[in-house]
Amino acid sequence: MKCMYCSGGMKRGTVTFHVDRKGFHLMLNAVPAWVCEQCGESYFDEREVDAIQDLARAVEAKAEVFSLPG
């Protein structure tokens, strides 16, 4: 597998992932990913993408408690 940005070699590793969404910040440490050995760009497999999306949706649903009535 080659990096889409620099064509460097990819190896399995872990990365920190951040997302800001609808008033909250979610940070996940040590998420498995493919990491470019040259530029550090990271890519996630479908399993990790699905898990991140599920977590973000769950946090978003719970975060509605902190919303002011509109």
C-alpha positions in Angstrom: 0.0 0.0 0.0 1.3 3.5 -0.9 0.4 6.9 0.5 -1.9 8.9 -1.7 -0.1 12.1 -0.9 3.6 11.2 -1.1 3.7 7.6 -2.4 5.6 6.6 0.8 5.2 3.1 2.3 2.4 2.5 4.7 2.7 0.4 7.9 0.2 -0.5 10.7 0.4 1.7 13.7 -1.9 3.9 15.9 -2.9 7.5 15.7 -4.8 10.0 17.8 -8.1 11.0 16.1 -10.0 14.3 16.8 -13.4 15.3 15.6 -15.4 18.5 16.4 -19.1 17.9 15.9 -22.2 19.9 17.0 -20.8 21.5 20.0 -18.5 18.7 21.3 -14.9 17.6 20.8 -14.2 13.8 20.6 -10.6 12.6 20.9 -9.6 9.0 20.6 -6.1 7.8 21.4 -4.3 4.9 19.8 -6.8 4.2 17.0 -5.4 1.5 14.7 -4.5 2.9 11.2 -2.2 2.7 8.3 0.5 5.3 8.7 2.8 6.6 6.0 6.4 6.1 7.0 7.4 9.2 5.0 4.9 11.9 5.7 2.8 10.5 8.6 -0.5 10.7 6.8 -2.9 8.1 8.2 -5.7 6.0 6.7 -8.3 3.9 8.5 -9.8 0.6 7.5 -13.6 0.3 7.3 -13.8 -1.3 10.7 -12.2 1.7 12.4 -14.3 4.2 10.4 -17.5 2.5 11.4 -16.5 2.5 15.0 -15.5 6.2 15.0 -18.9 7.1 13.3 -20.8 5.0 15.8 -19.1 6.7 18.8 -19.6 10.2 17.3 -23.3 9.5 16.8 -23.7 8.2 20.3 -21.9 11.2 21.8 -24.0 13.5 19.6 -27.2 11.9 20.9 -26.1 12.2 24.5 -24.8 15.8 24.0 -28.4 16.9 23.2 -29.0 17.1 27.0 -26.7 20.2 27.0 -28.6 22.0 24.2 -30.7 25.0 25.1 -34.4 24.8 24.1 -34.8 26.4 20.7 
